[in-house]
Amino acid sequence: MSVRWAGVILAAGRGTRMNSRLPKLLHPLAGRPMAQWVLQALREAGVKRVVAVVPSGEERIREAFGPSVQFVEQAEPRGTGHALLEAEGLLKDLEGGILVLPGDAPLVQAATLKRLMDHHSRSKAAVTVLTARGVPVEGLGRVVRRRDGTVGAIVEEHEADEAQRAIPEVNSSVYALRSGDVWPLLKGLTPSRKGEIYLTDLIGRVVANGGEVRALEAEDPWEAFGVNSRAQLARAESVLRGRICEGWMEKGVTILQPATTFIDATASLGQDTVVYPNCHIYGNTTIGRECRIGPNAVVIDSKIGDRCRVLGSVLEGSALEDDVAVGPFSHLRAETHVEAGVHIGNFVEIKKSRLKRGVKVAHFSYLGDAQVGENVNIGAGTITCNFDGVRKWETVIEEGAFIGSDTMLVAPVKVGARAKTGAGSVVTKDIEPDTLAVGVPARAIKKLRKASDGHGLPDSQR
């Protein structure tokens, strides 16, 4: 890129139509604050220097952009032209181009910004504006072209007459400017009756001074769409999620019904994974290859290995190794780690536990603060009673143990290797390895033969 570029994000708007205590640019879209989508587009377009014009005293917006961005404040909302002027102190020595973007335009894409910069660099225009046709025109300025095809003016919707409102080409509020031209012209703009200086008035001033204004039409008209209300936020969300699904399908993921599939931009999916309808994949989630997710699965901030099956279940802050099956109707909560080959059936809840290889928890069980060894079988209705009303306690079940249906494990407690509990047992004391315990409270009644000797059979069955 021969021309040096800087980006300016106009992020000082109050966003009153959102009717929210949260600043407009912090409202999330596909897992990221709105502000980060605009910044990401600039970064991916190769713009290294970025200035954000922010309202006074709003540290949350600064935090959303991050430390790589320079900031200036617009103390009073005096219009977009005034907001850009606030950045002059940081950019007046720049020899190159300035990309100006509104902070509420999350649908602008890096490829389009590259086209805009290239188009502007090759022309003699003082300003090049990104335009679109076919997008909902509510609130958008209309682009009035001259006979030679250049732009003569941008008329704000509330100031347009009937003929101008019928113009299909609209302003995206994304501009490429020559830095040497912009500052004197901005200072010469006349405030509106409301006392605001509009950046769109710069177009008429350039033309009046004999300069040239060109337009580049976006290939995707939604790139001109701005977010000023909750309804517009929902539209932008829909467009972004559609793009995300298309992107993963191009990389080899099957998504059977994109319209009902919600994948955050921060998630990652492996090749040949299939996502069934009505799935929600949020946060920093990683899903491996050849998995089957859904239908009706919710996966949040979790890591899933290869060839896993998650059917109609919820995973939060959990990790599955390869070849794990979960569901339907199960819930894996934070700090749960499931090793390879584990089967978790229906109506199972697991919290802050580790299940080692080959464990089976088929139905109606709760495992909280548990360490479960390899090849343990958890019978239906098993519960680890981990909370005494004050603190949480750990349950340890060693390898090869068999936990009978409706067993209550009152923590802290340990079940030894290859031990068994009878159905309905309430275990309040540790069970030695190779021992059968039954009753309420459970007591040891038989010593079992070790797996190497008799495959875990009781003495009466030797």
C-alpha positions in Angstrom: 0.0 0.0 0.0 1.8 3.1 -1.2 -0.3 5.6 0.8 0.0 5.7 4.5 -3.4 5.3 6.2 -4.8 6.1 9.6 -8.3 5.3 10.8 -10.7 7.4 12.8 -13.6 5.7 14.5 -16.4 8.1 15.5 -17.5 6.6 18.8 -18.8 9.6 20.8 -22.5 9.3 19.9 -24.9 9.0 22.9 -27.1 6.2 21.4 -30.2 7.5 23.1 -32.5 5.4 20.8 -31.1 2.2 22.4 -32.8 3.2 25.7 -30.0 1.5 27.6 -27.6 2.3 30.5 -25.0 0.5 28.5 -23.2 2.6 25.8 -24.4 1.7 22.3 -21.0 0.5 21.1 -20.7 -2.0 24.0 -23.8 -3.9 23.0 -22.7 -7.3 21.9 -23.0 -8.7 18.4 -22.1 -12.4 17.8 -20.0 -12.5 21.0 -18.1 -9.2 20.6 -18.9 -5.6 21.5 -20.1 -3.6 18.5 -17.0 -1.4 18.7 -14.6 -4.3 18.2 -16.2 -5.2 14.8 -15.3 -1.8 13.4 -11.8 -1.9 14.8 -11.2 -5.5 13.5 -12.2 -4.4 10.0 -9.6 -1.6 10.1 -6.9 -3.9 11.4 -7.6 -6.6 8.9 -7.5 -4.0 6.1 -3.9 -3.2 7.2 -4.6 0.1 9.1 -2.2 0.2 12.0 -2.8 3.6 13.4 -6.3 4.1 14.7 -7.8 7.0 16.6 -11.2 6.7 18.4 -13.2 9.8 19.2 -15.1 8.9 22.5 -17.3 10.7 24.9 -15.9 12.2 28.1 -15.6 10.0 31.1 -16.6 6.8 29.4 -13.8 4.4 30.3 -15.8 1.3 29.2 -15.6 2.3 25.6 -11.9 2.8 25.8 -11.5 -0.6 27.4 -13.5 -2.2 24.6 -11.2 -0.8 21.9 -8.1 -1.7 23.9 -4.6 -0.2 24.4 -3.6 -0.2 20.7 -6.0 2.6 19.9 -5.4 6.3 20.5 -8.2 8.3 22.0 -9.5 11.9 21.9 -12.6 13.1 23.6 -15.6 15.0 22.3 -16.9 16.7 25.4 -20.2 17.7 23.8 -22.1 16.0 21.0 -21.7 18.6 18.3 -21.9 16.4 15.3 -19.8 14.1 13.2 -17.8 16.9 11.6 -16.8 18.3 14.9 -16.0 14.8 16.2 -13.5 14.3 13.3 -12.0 17.8 14.0 -11.2 16.6 17.6 -8.7 14.1 16.0 -6.8 16.8 14.2 -4.2 17.2 17.0 -3.2 13.5 16.6 -3.3 13.4 12.8 -2.5 16.8 11.4 1.1 15.8 10.5 0.0 12.6 8.7 1.0 12.5 5.1 -1.5 10.1 3.6 -5.1 9.1 3.8 -7.6 8.9 6.6 -10.4 6.3 6.8 -13.4 7.6 8.8 -15.8 5.0 10.1 -18.8 5.4 12.5 -18.5 3.1 15.5 -22.0 1.8 15.0 -21.3 0.3 11.6 -20.3 -3.3 12.5 -21.1 -4.8 9.1 -18.3 -3.1 7.2 -15.8 -5.7 6.0 -12.0 -5.4 5.7 -12.1 -6.4 2.0 -14.3 -3.4 1.3 -12.1 -1.0 3.2 -9.1 -2.2 1.1 -11.1 -1.6 -2.1 -12.0 1.9 -0.8 -8.4 2.8 0.0 -7.2 1.5 -3.3 -9.9 3.3 -5.3 -9.2 6.5 -3.4 -5.4 6.2 -3.8 -5.7 5.8 -7.6 -8.1 8.8 -8.0 -7.6 12.5 -7.7 -10.6 12.8 -5.3 -10.3 14.7 -2.1 -13.0 12.4 -0.6 -14.3 9.0 -1.6 -17.5 7.8 0.1 -18.6 4.2 0.5 -22.2 3.9 -0.7 -24.8 1.1 -1.1 -28.1 0.3 -2.8 -30.7 -2.2 -1.6 -30.2 -1.7 2.2 -33.0 -0.4 4.4 -32.8 3.4 3.9 -34.3 4.5 7.2 -32.2 7.4 8.6 -29.5 7.2 5.9 -28.4 10.1 3.8 -29.0 10.0 0.0 -26.1 10.3 -2.4 -26.7 13.0 -5.1 -24.5 12.4 -8.1 -23.5 14.9 -10.8 -23.8 14.2 -14.5 -20.2 13.0 -14.7 -20.9 10.4 -12.1 -19.0 12.1 -9.3 -20.8 13.0 -6.0 -22.3 16.4 -5.8 -23.8 16.2 -2.3 -25.0 13.9 0.5 -28.4 15.0 1.8 -29.5 13.9 5.2 -32.8 12.1 5.2 -34.6 14.7 7.4 -33.5 17.4 5.1 -34.2 15.6 1.8 -37.1 16.5 -0.5 -39.4 13.9 -2.0 -37.2 13.4 -5.1 -34.1 13.1 -3.1 -35.7 10.5 -0.7 -36.5 8.4 -3.8 -32.7 8.1 -4.6 -31.7 4.4 -4.0 -28.0 5.1 -3.3 -27.3 5.8 0.4 -24.4 7.0 2.4 -22.6 4.5 4.6 -20.8 7.2 6.6 -17.5 5.5 5.7 -15.1 7.9 4.0 -11.6 8.0 2.6 -10.0 11.4 2.9 -6.8 13.1 1.8 -5.3 14.3 5.1 -3.9 17.5 3.6 -7.3 18.6 2.4 -9.6 17.7 5.2 -8.7 20.0 8.2 -9.1 23.4 6.6 -12.3 22.4 4.9 -13.8 21.0 8.1 -13.0 24.2 10.0 -15.0 26.1 7.4 -18.2 24.2 7.8 -21.2 26.0 9.1 -23.1 24.5 12.1 -26.7 23.5 11.6 -29.6 25.1 13.4 -29.0 22.6 16.2 -25.4 23.8 16.5 -23.9 20.6 15.1 -21.3 20.3 12.3 -22.1 17.4 9.9 -19.4 15.5 8.2 -21.7 15.1 5.2 -21.5 18.9 4.6 -17.8 18.4 3.8 -18.9 16.9 0.4 -20.6 20.1 -0.7 -17.7 22.2 0.5 -15.2 20.1 -1.5 -17.3 20.4 -4.6 -17.8 24.2 -4.1 -14.0 24.6 -3.9 -13.5 22.7 -7.2 -12.5 19.4 -5.7 -13.7 16.0 -6.7 -15.8 13.6 -4.6 -16.1 10.0 -5.8 -18.2 7.1 -4.6 -17.5 3.4 -4.3 -20.5 1.1 -4.0 -20.3 -1.7 -1.5 -20.7 -5.2 -2.9 -22.7 -6.2 0.1 -25.3 -3.4 0.8 -25.6 -4.4 4.4 -22.2 -2.7 5.0 -23.9 0.6 4.9 -26.3 -0.4 7.7 -25.8 1.4 11.0 -27.2 0.5 14.4 -29.2 3.1 16.3 -31.9 1.0 17.9 -32.5 -2.4 19.4 -34.4 -3.5 16.2 -31.4 -2.5 14.1 -29.1 -4.3 16.5 -31.1 -7.5 15.9 -30.8 -7.0 12.1 -27.1 -6.6 12.3 -26.8 -9.7 14.6 -28.7 -11.7 12.0 -26.4 -10.6 9.2 -23.2 -11.3 11.2 -24.4 -14.7 12.2 -25.2 -15.6 8.6 -21.7 -14.6 7.6 -20.2 -16.6 10.4 -22.2 -19.7 9.4 -21.2 -19.3 5.7 -17.6 -18.9 6.7 -17.6 -22.2 8.6 -19.4 -24.0 5.8 -16.7 -22.9 3.4 -14.2 -24.5 5.8 -15.9 -27.8 5.7 -18.4 -27.7 8.6 -22.0 -28.8 7.8 -24.6 -26.5 9.3 -28.0 -28.0 8.5 -30.1 -24.9 9.3 -28.1 -21.7 9.5 -31.2 -19.6 10.3 -31.5 -21.4 13.7 -27.7 -21.7 14.4 -26.0 -19.2 16.6 -22.1 -19.2 16.5 -20.1 -16.5 18.1 -17.2 -15.0 16.2 -14.9 -16.2 19.0 -15.8 -19.9 18.5 -13.9 -22.4 16.3 -15.2 -25.6 14.6 -13.3 -28.5 13.0 -13.7 -30.0 9.5 -16.5 -32.4 8.9 -18.3 -31.5 12.1 -22.1 -31.3 11.7 -24.2 -28.7 13.6 -27.8 -29.6 13.8 -30.7 -27.1 14.1 -31.2 -24.8 17.1 -27.7 -24.9 18.4 -26.0 -22.1 20.3 -22.1 -22.0 20.3 -20.9 -19.1 22.4 -17.7 -17.6 23.8 -14.3 -19.1 23.5 -15.5 -22.5 22.4 -13.4 -24.9 20.3 -15.0 -27.9 18.7 -12.9 -30.6 17.0 -13.4 -32.6 13.8 -16.2 -35.0 12.9 -18.3 -34.0 15.9 -22.1 -34.0 16.0 -23.5 -31.1 17.8 -27.3 -30.9 18.5 -30.0 -30.5 17.8 -30.8 -28.2 20.7 -27.3 -28.0 22.1 -25.9 -25.0 24.0 -22.1 -24.8 24.3 -20.4 -22.0 26.2 -16.7 -21.4 26.7 -15.9 -25.1 26.3 -13.5 -27.3 24.5 -14.7 -30.4 22.6 -12.3 -32.9 21.0 -12.8 -35.0 17.9 -15.7 -37.3 17.1 -17.8 -36.1 20.1 -21.6 -36.2 20.2 -23.5 -33.6 22.1 -27.3 -34.0 21.8 -29.7 -31.6 23.4 -27.5 -30.7 26.3 -25.7 -27.7 27.9 -21.9 -27.4 28.3 -20.5 -24.4 30.3 -16.8 -24.0 30.8 -16.2 -27.7 30.3 -13.7 -29.8 28.4 -14.4 -33.1 26.5 -11.6 -35.2 25.1 -12.1 -37.3 22.0 -15.0 -39.7 21.4 -17.2 -38.5 24.2 -21.0 -38.7 24.0 -23.3 -36.4 26.0 -27.0 -36.2 26.3 -29.8 -35.7 25.7 -30.9 -33.4 28.4 -27.6 -33.2 30.4 -25.7 -30.3 31.9 -22.0 -30.0 32.2 -21.0 -27.1 34.4 -17.8 -25.1 34.9 -14.5 -26.9 35.5 -15.7 -30.3 34.3 -13.2 -32.4 32.4 -14.3 -35.5 30.6 -11.6 -37.9 29.2 -11.8 -39.9 26.0 -14.4 -42.5 25.5 -16.8 -41.4 28.3 -20.5 -41.9 27.9 -22.8 -39.4 29.6 -26.5 -40.1 29.1 -29.7 -38.3 29.7 -30.5 -36.1 32.7 -27.0 -36.0 34.1 -25.5 -32.9 35.8 -21.7 -32.7 36.4 -19.9 -29.8 38.1 -16.2 -29.3 38.8 -15.4 -32.9 38.3 -13.0 -35.1 36.3 -14.2 -38.3 34.6 -11.4 -40.5 33.4 -11.4 -42.8 30.4 -14.2 -45.2 29.9 -16.6 -43.9 32.6 -20.3 -44.4 32.0 -22.9 -42.2 33.6 -26.1 -43.3 31.8 -29.0 -41.6 33.5 -30.4 -39.3 36.2 -27.2 -38.6 38.2 -25.4 -35.6 39.8 -21.6 -35.6 40.1 -20.2 -32.5 41.9 -16.6 -32.0 43.0 -15.9 -35.6 42.0 -12.8 -37.4 40.8 -14.0 -40.6 38.9 -11.4 -43.2 37.9 -11.2 -45.1 34.6 -14.0 -47.5 33.6 -16.2 -46.6 36.5 -20.0 -47.3 36.1 -22.3 -44.8 37.7 -25.8 -46.3 38.2 -29.0 -44.4 37.6 -29.9 -41.9 40.4 -26.4 -41.6 41.9 -25.7 -38.3 43.7 -22.5 -37.0 45.2 -23.7 -35.0 48.3 -21.0 -32.4 48.1 -22.4 -29.5 50.1 -22.9 -29.5 53.8 -24.4 -26.1 54.0 -21.1 -24.3 54.5 -18.5 -25.7 52.1 -18.1 -28.1 49.2 -16.4 -31.5 49.7 -14.8 -33.9 47.3 -15.8 -37.4 46.3 -13.2 -39.8 44.9 -14.3 -43.0 43.0 -11.3 -45.1 42.0 -10.9 -47.1 38.8 -13.2 -50.0 38.0 -15.7 -49.2 40.8 -19.4 -50.0 40.3 -21.8 -47.6 41.9 -25.3 -49.1 42.2 -28.5 -47.2 41.4 -29.7 -44.5 43.8 -26.4 -44.5 45.7 -25.9 -41.3 47.8 -22.1 -40.5 48.3 -21.9 -38.2 51.2 -18.7 -36.2 50.8 -15.9 -36.2 51.8 -15.8 -39.9 50.9 -13.7 -42.3 48.9 -14.8 -45.5 47.0 -11.8 -47.7 46.4 -10.8 -49.4 43.2 -13.2 -52.1 41.9 -15.5 -51.6 44.9 -19.2 -51.8 44.6 -22.2 -50.3 46.2 -25.7 -51.8 46.4 -28.7 -50.1 45.1 -30.0 -47.4 47.4 -26.9 -47.3 49.6 -25.9 -44.1 51.5 -22.2 -44.0 51.7 -20.9 -41.9 54.6 -17.5 -43.6 55.1 -14.7 -44.7 52.8 -15.1 -48.1 51.1 -11.9 -50.1 50.7 -10.9 -51.4 47.3 -12.5 -54.7 46.2 -15.3 -54.4 48.7 -19.1 -54.6 48.4 -21.0 -52.1 50.6 -24.7 -51.9 51.0 -27.3 -50.3 53.3 -28.2 -47.0 55.0 -25.7 -46.1 56.1 -23.6 -48.4 53.9 -21.4 -51.0 55.4 -18.9 -53.4 53.9 -20.4 -57.0 53.7 -18.2 -58.8 51.3 -14.6 -58.7 50.0 -14.5 -59.0 46.2 -12.0 -60.9 44.2 -9.6 -58.5 42.4 -10.1 -58.1 38.7 -6.9 -60.1 38.0 -8.2 -63.0 39.9 -12.0 -63.1 39.5 -13.1 -60.1 37.5 -14.5 -58.4 40.6 -16.9 -61.3 41.6 -18.0 -61.6 45.3 -16.8 -64.6 47.3 -20.1 -66.4 46.9 -19.7 -66.4 43.1 -16.2 -67.6 42.8 
